[in-house]
Structures are given as C-alpha cells and as structure tokens.
Amino acid sequence: MDRRTFLGNLALGTVIIAMGNQQSFAVPLDSDHKRQVVDFLKSIETGDPAPASIIYPNHYTQHNLMVSDGVAGLRAAQKQPISSSARMKTVRVYQDGDFVFAHAEYEFFGPKIGFDIFGFENGLIVEHWDNLQEMPIRPNPSGRTMMDGATEVGELEKTDANKALVKGLVEELLGQRRMDRVSSYVDPVTYIQHNPHVGDGADAMVAAFRQLDAAAGTPHRYTHVRQLLGEGSFVLAASEGVAGDGPTAFYDLFRVANRRIVEHWDVLETIPARGN
C-alpha cells in the first residue's frame, strides 16, 4: 500500500485543529522531540510561522488527505477558517526512537479525541499521521471517559517485550478472534477499559467482540498492524481493518504491567477513498 494512503489519511488532522488558547500536559516533556511536538502544535495554535523551522522544509510527508505535503501545505491549513472557541488539551505524549505519539482532547466543530504520530529525522519533523473520533457525551458502562486514566510511564526496560505483547493481542484477538487466548494478554481482574461502549474487565471485552461478530452486516476486524510504537508501559498500535461499512483506521493505546495489558484507550475512524 502506498505510504500516503494508509492510516492518517483521515478527515481533519492535528495540523489543522491543534488550535486554541490553552494546552496542558500530564506527562513530563523529557526529550527534545517531545518538546518539538509541543512547540509545533502551539505555533499552529498561535499562528506563529515557527513551524517552518520545526518541520523539514523539503521533505515533510502528511498522511492526512486534507493537508498537502511540505511547508506550503501547512501554511495553507493555517489559513483555513477556525472557530475562536477551538481548544486542545494534550494528555499523553510518548516517544519511541524517532517517533513521538500524542493523545489529545480537542474542541473543534465539536469535541473530539485524537492520536497523532510524528516522525523525526535529524531533529526535525518529517512525517505525520493522525486519527480522530467524536467524543461521546456519556462515560462508558464502567464510568470511564476516553481520556482519563494513567499517564505515567513505567517499565522502561521492558519496552520491546511490551510491544511484542500488544502485537500478539492485536493479531490474535482483534484480528483472528482467538478469544480463548485472552488470558495470555489481558489481566482478567484489573483490566481498565476506556472504549466508550465497553466496560472494564477481560470478560466484557470478549463479550463485546462476540456481539459484534454475531451481528449481521457489522464486520469489525483488524487486518494489518501498520505501526507499533512504545515507551515503557505504554504501547500504541496503529492498525488497518474493517468496521461496519468500510475500511477503518484503528489506533489503540495500551498500558502494560507485569506482562499483561491492564488499560486500553482507542480511536477509530473511517479511511476515506483517496481524493475525497
């Protein structure tokens, strides 16, 4: 698949909507790359031309189909009309090598939840992917929102093992529907769920997928893991699959503790046909 067409090719991306008067961060910005992401988003919010010095001017690839590549695409996005009430609140920011991934809450033509991935080269942003979903008006069956929960990174020495665990869960459980394997991946007692439609616990997750599979005409399946990024206990899987009527990008953030997944957040969005 053409790198310009997988994931990130979605509705309105952060390069347009990360605008407002306030930003707050619940985790330490303990690297230059994390700080660059914060500065990049803040400069778009304020209209400052600084993004031209943060992104690679001749080699910036944008996977949001609403925005063109390069500095010219960024500047064109900045000129679009924006509501004066637009807000952005970044809750989680993590780094895996040359990639930084952020989890944020937006107010832009209605409240939304989003993930953004930024790729770096020689200290500059060279690539961007994103995924957005409308924020529900009510908490999930366990009283949780799509954004609350843990933020602090642990298990830094186990990043690779935690990424492998998440990859196995996405492929076996979400792709192959091997629900008999759930105990190999998910803590059966302490699993915290932030999906707006599902409650806490491994049993609730299994029941939700079985209900989806049983409903005629509502396929919901992961087919490819396109990116897998992690920092210690937090792992983001950006996957492609089908939900309902069309191809869908699934961004799932997992928190791992003691070799089991203990918390989950997600955002899914339909992938539009190229040119739409």
Secondary structure in CASP SS format (residue, H / E / C, confidence):
PFRMAT SS
TARGET T0000
AUTHOR 0000-0000-0000
METHOD secondary structure of the structure
MODEL  1
M C 1.00
D C 1.00
R C 1.00
R C 1.00
T C 1.00
F C 1.00
L C 1.00
G C 1.00
N C 1.00
L C 1.00
A C 1.00
L C 1.00
G C 1.00
T H 1.00
V H 1.00
I H 1.00
I H 1.00
A C 1.00
M C 1.00
G C 1.00
N C 1.00
Q C 1.00
Q C 1.00
S C 1.00
F C 1.00
A C 1.00
V C 1.00
P C 1.00
L C 1.00
D C 1.00
S C 1.00
D H 1.00
H H 1.00
K H 1.00
R H 1.00
Q H 1.00
V H 1.00
V H 1.00
D H 1.00
F H 1.00
L H 1.00
K H 1.00
S H 1.00
I H 1.00
E H 1.00
T H 1.00
G C 1.00
D C 1.00
P C 1.00
A C 1.00
P H 1.00
A H 1.00
S H 1.00
I H 1.00
I E 1.00
Y C 1.00
P C 1.00
N C 1.00
H C 1.00
Y C 1.00
T E 1.00
Q E 1.00
H C 1.00
N C 1.00
L C 1.00
M C 1.00
V C 1.00
S C 1.00
D C 1.00
G H 1.00
V H 1.00
A H 1.00
G H 1.00
L H 1.00
R H 1.00
A H 1.00
A H 1.00
Q H 1.00
K C 1.00
Q C 1.00
P C 1.00
I C 1.00
S C 1.00
S C 1.00
S C 1.00
A C 1.00
R E 1.00
M E 1.00
K E 1.00
T E 1.00
V E 1.00
R E 1.00
V E 1.00
Y E 1.00
Q E 1.00
D E 1.00
G C 1.00
D C 1.00
F E 1.00
V E 1.00
F E 1.00
A E 1.00
H E 1.00
A E 1.00
E E 1.00
Y E 1.00
E E 1.00
F C 1.00
F C 1.00
G C 1.00
P E 1.00
K E 1.00
I E 1.00
G E 1.00
F E 1.00
D E 1.00
I E 1.00
F E 1.00
G E 1.00
F E 1.00
E E 1.00
N C 1.00
G C 1.00
L E 1.00
I E 1.00
V E 1.00
E E 1.00
H E 1.00
W E 1.00
D E 1.00
N E 1.00
L E 1.00
Q E 1.00
E E 1.00
M C 1.00
P C 1.00
I C 1.00
R C 1.00
P C 1.00
N C 1.00
P C 1.00
S C 1.00
G C 1.00
R C 1.00
T C 1.00
M C 1.00
M C 1.00
D C 1.00
G C 1.00
A C 1.00
T C 1.00
E C 1.00
V C 1.00
G C 1.00
E C 1.00
L H 1.00
E H 1.00
K H 1.00
T H 1.00
D H 1.00
A H 1.00
N H 1.00
K H 1.00
A H 1.00
L H 1.00
V H 1.00
K H 1.00
G H 1.00
L H 1.00
V H 1.00
E H 1.00
E H 1.00
L H 1.00
L H 1.00
G H 1.00
Q C 1.00
R C 1.00
R C 1.00
M H 1.00
D H 1.00
R H 1.00
V H 1.00
S H 1.00
S H 1.00
Y C 1.00
V E 1.00
D C 1.00
P C 1.00
V C 1.00
T C 1.00
Y C 1.00
I E 1.00
Q E 1.00
H C 1.00
N C 1.00
P C 1.00
H C 1.00
V C 1.00
G C 1.00
D C 1.00
G C 1.00
A H 1.00
D H 1.00
A H 1.00
M H 1.00
V H 1.00
A H 1.00
A H 1.00
F H 1.00
R H 1.00
Q H 1.00
L H 1.00
D H 1.00
A H 1.00
A C 1.00
A C 1.00
G C 1.00
T C 1.00
P C 1.00
H E 1.00
R E 1.00
Y E 1.00
T E 1.00
H E 1.00
V E 1.00
R E 1.00
Q E 1.00
L E 1.00
L E 1.00
G E 1.00
E E 1.00
G C 1.00
S C 1.00
F E 1.00
V E 1.00
L E 1.00
A E 1.00
A E 1.00
S E 1.00
E E 1.00
G E 1.00
V E 1.00
A E 1.00
G C 1.00
D C 1.00
G E 1.00
P E 1.00
T E 1.00
A E 1.00
F E 1.00
Y E 1.00
D E 1.00
L E 1.00
F E 1.00
R E 1.00
V E 1.00
A E 1.00
N C 1.00
R C 1.00
R E 1.00
I E 1.00
V E 1.00
E E 1.00
H E 1.00
W E 1.00
D E 1.00
V E 1.00
L E 1.00
E E 1.00
T E 1.00
I C 1.00
P C 1.00
A C 1.00
R C 1.00
G C 1.00
N C 1.00
END
